[in-house]
Amino acid sequence: MMNTMNLPLNGLPPPYVIAVDDDAGMLKSMEFLLKAERIDSYFFSGGLAFFDAIKAKPELLNGPGCILLDVRMPDMNGLEVFDKLIAIDPNLAMPVIFITGHGDVALVTKVLKQGAVDFITKPYSAEDLLLRLHEYFDNSRSRYIRKANMQSVEQRIQQLTEREFFVMEHLFEGLSNKDIAEILGNSVRTIELRRAAIYDKLQVKSVVELARLLENAEWKKKPL
C-alpha cells in the first residue's frame, strides 16, 4: 500500500520507504506511523514478494528513499535480499537499513561493510525510526543525484563514435592533440575535429570541463 501525499523537494521526487518484514503487526504499525508523517511507503511480507514487485515495476528501486529489511524471514532472509539487491543495482540510490533482534547484531555488522548503511534493533521507538529515516532520505537524495548524473554522462558518451571515444580517453589522460594524433595514426586536424565533436556531444567547452564532467560522474577508463 502506498500513500502519495508528499510533494517534490527541489525538483526531486518525494522520498519513500520500502519495508520488507514477515511481521504483519510491525508492518501495520509502521504503515500507520508513515501515513501520519505523510511519507510514501511500500510494504512486503517477504523477499519473494518484494522481488516479484521489482520485476513488475523496476522503477521501484529508483528512489530517493530507503529500504528497511528484517533479518529473519522464512522465504529469504534479509541478508539474501540485500545480496540480490546489490546484484540488481550496484549503485542503488536507496540506502538499506536492517531491522534486527539483539542476537543478529554481529551478523548485520558484517553486512555494513558490504554497503548497508545501518541497522535498527527491535524494539525501536517511533521517534528513533523517524529521525533515522530523515537522515537516510538526505543520504538517498545525494545518491539519487549522483546516479542520475552518472547515467546522464553515460548516455552522452554512448553518442560518441569509436574513434571519438578513444580521443576522449586520451584527452582525459591529459594528452595533447599532437600526442593523440601520433598514438592513433591520425593528423592533428583530424583529432581537432573529433575533439570538437566530443565537446559538442558531451556538452562541454574545454578539456577542463570534460575532465570535471567525467570525474563527477566517477567515469573510469576501462582496462584493455
C-alpha angles and dihedrals in degrees: 000000000000134000117206106199100119123102125217117270118218091341094307123120114259114268119251139189128237113197122189113189136133091217102100092188093055092048091050091051092048091048090054092048096047093044090053089052091046092240115149114237146184122198130199129182094215148352096271093055089046094053092044087058092048090051090053094041113022092177087071086089095050096093150149095205138064141272122229114202127189111220099217115052128145103232100037124357120229094258091056090049090050093050091051092048092054090047089054094046121007088185095052109173093206117079114230118227122186124220108213146175117233091262093058099057096096090049094051093045087067091054092052087069089056096057110285110128105211148334133232118212120221128274097042131171124245089237093054093047093050093046091053094043093058089049090051091047090058089049091049094049088057091048091046093053092045092050093046089051091050092049092048092052092045090052090052092047090053088063090065121099118238092259092047089051091055090049091049091053091053093045089053088054089056099251121153126240089255093052092048091048091055093048094048096037094240135126119263088244091057090052090048091054092047090047090054090050090050092051090049096049095043092043097235132126104207144020088257091058090045092053092046091049093052094043093050089050089049090235114174130193110251114241117249 
